């Protein structure tokens, strides 16, 4: 089971491990009439029940998944963040029961859409069962997208549709100490098992928490609350009372919880027995193989992923050489990227997306900026996935400190917006898929698509073709090197010096920068694979599509096919994309 937290881009922001509780009532749902209609009806009842149980397992999950939970039959639920469990036996038993319930359905009698949902759920449950062997290898305090940095973002984007939402939010803040207690307990168990983080990781976590606590009156949980409360129909007195309560909850519950986390990490620091890759832990290599498969959605082994990466890097280098041989240094001159307004850029990207991609549905997008105090600790940008019943409201955060130039801003907004995350999300939502599909986290598909979109955006920009090729291939190569380093460090056992030597071979000679990359990869194993392997798997699918379609090949049709399948493993995407073209 994995934390549904992002690396570069924020996905469905659930702050707990995905745990699936199955009851006798659910199992009995699998016993359905022997007709095709009966099987399909029973299956959709089964997936709806599972979806409702999962999203209502904690307040954050419910609020971020559904704007109107009552329309799904979800009524009053307890207010909490949930907790973080290390009980592998209970988790395995629950998953085993759920797979047994799933197996009661006649696969051949299900509709194509339900067969796809069945396949996705079956894969996810098998993966989750394997993950129960490695629960204590999980790291909820990851350096990229850990709970300590994501929780404030989750709270700041918690939408207020009415005063009940405000009251729930304040109670949720009040429960932060209990949630952090379960987090601390989990870290203590990791420590006892010899699996606690390296000292440099602990220092980073402490710095991240300290930065949040040090905001004082400028804490964005205060300013964003004021902005959100102003949208409701409240009197000045009522607004003032709510604002005061929010400040009290922050001061009396949230900040003390962060302080307790700092103290706990400080106390546990030094108990970690490994400052190198996962393969140096007892079952670390097997665990890395597991997360490589899960994070990418690829059925390739790690050595096969390494080979795929090397082949793509060579292909990109050859493409760059062809351009340089043809036009020389002229192509190295970067075209002027005058536009620096994110909204204008997004509008431009949306308009250009229609040329090679299916037309996107209409939606509203709000661009926000990461608070200055947190710029050092948050990603370059991230997209907040909307509730599945409210996809016409979207938010993209931009970290201004990491926007080196206007081209970086342009390609980043393509990754987050059009034709990246936002586009993929709302386009798939238009297909009205089974709600259960929304709870699964297929990082390779989602991040791979966004990276693919980012690479496409170079050719949508004002750059001329040769400049676009050079810069896009260079970007692809750098990401490929990060992916190779990820596998090298965690699977092959590279040391810091090995990593420095590897990057030096490709002209990256700043040892300090490489050292930072090394520590980032140590703190987020498998993270770069989601982006790069996912991206290259889409390129591989496109090659197969071109080969089969020949002269009839259409980029727009290919994009429609893979987007219509939705997030899944690449084996399933390939299986069902051919069915899309037959429709």
Number of C-alpha atoms within 10 A of each C-alpha: 23 20 20 22 24 20 23 20 23 23 20 20 23 26 24 24 19 20 18 21 17 20 12 10 10 19 18 12 19 21 16 18 13 11 12 16 14 14 24 22 15 18 25 18 15 20 22 17 19 19 20 19 16 19 23 22 23 21 21 24 22 21 21 22 25 20 18 17 17 10 10 12 11 16 10 9 11 12 19 21 22 21 18 22 17 20 11 16 11 14 21 20 15 18 22 17 18 23 18 13 20 23 15 16 21 17 18 10 16 21 14 13 14 20 17 22 23 20 16 19 20 16 17 20 20 13 17 21 20 15 22 20 15 17 20 22 21 21 21 22 21 24 24 22 24 23 24 21 21 20 17 16 18 19 18 16 15 18 17 20 14 13 14 9 14 20 14 16 23 19 15 22 21 21 19 22 20 16 20 21 17 16 19 20 16 22 25 19 14 22 19 13 14 17 23 28 27 19 19 15 22 23 15 16 25 20 14 21 18 15 16 19 17 13 15 11 10 11 18 21 19 17 13 15 21 16 10 16 21 14 11 14 11 14 10 10 9 12 16 14 11 20 17 12 14 23 18 15 20 20 14 14 18 21 20 15 21 20 16 15 21 21 14 17 22 15 11 20 18 16 18 19 16 17 17 20 26 24 21 17 17 11 13 18 17 15 23 21 19 18 21 27 22 25 25 31 29 22 14 15 13 19 13 11 24 19 13 17 22 17 12 17 20 12 14 19 16 13 15 19 13 14 19 17 9 11 11 11 10 12 20 15 9 15 14 10 15 10 12 13 11 19 13 11 21 20 14 15 21 18 13 17 23 14 12 16 19 19 16 19 13 10 12 9 16 11 14 14 13 22 17 13 15 17 16 15 21 25 20 21 24 26 24 22 23 23 20 19 14 16 20 14 14 19 19 23 21 25 21 16 12 15 15 9 12 17 23 14 24 25 25 24 30 30 30 30 28 29 29 27 30 26 26 24 20 22 21 19 20 12 12 9 17 16 18 20 18 18 16 15 22 23 26 33 29 26 30 28 30 28 31 24 26 28 22 20 26 23 16 20 19 16 19 14 14 19 22 23 21 22 19 20 22 17 14 21 22 16 20 24 19 19 25 21 24 28 27 20 24 25 23 17 18 20 16 18 12 14 21 22 16 19 18 14 9 11 9 14 14 11 16 10 11 20 15 12 18 23 18 17 24 24 25 18 22 23 25 27 29 28 27 29 29 29 25 22 23 23 16 14 18 18 12 13 19 16 11 11 12 10 8 9 14 15 16 15 18 23 18 20 21 25 23 20 23 25 25 28 25 22 13 18 23 19 13 19 22 15 13 16 11 7 5
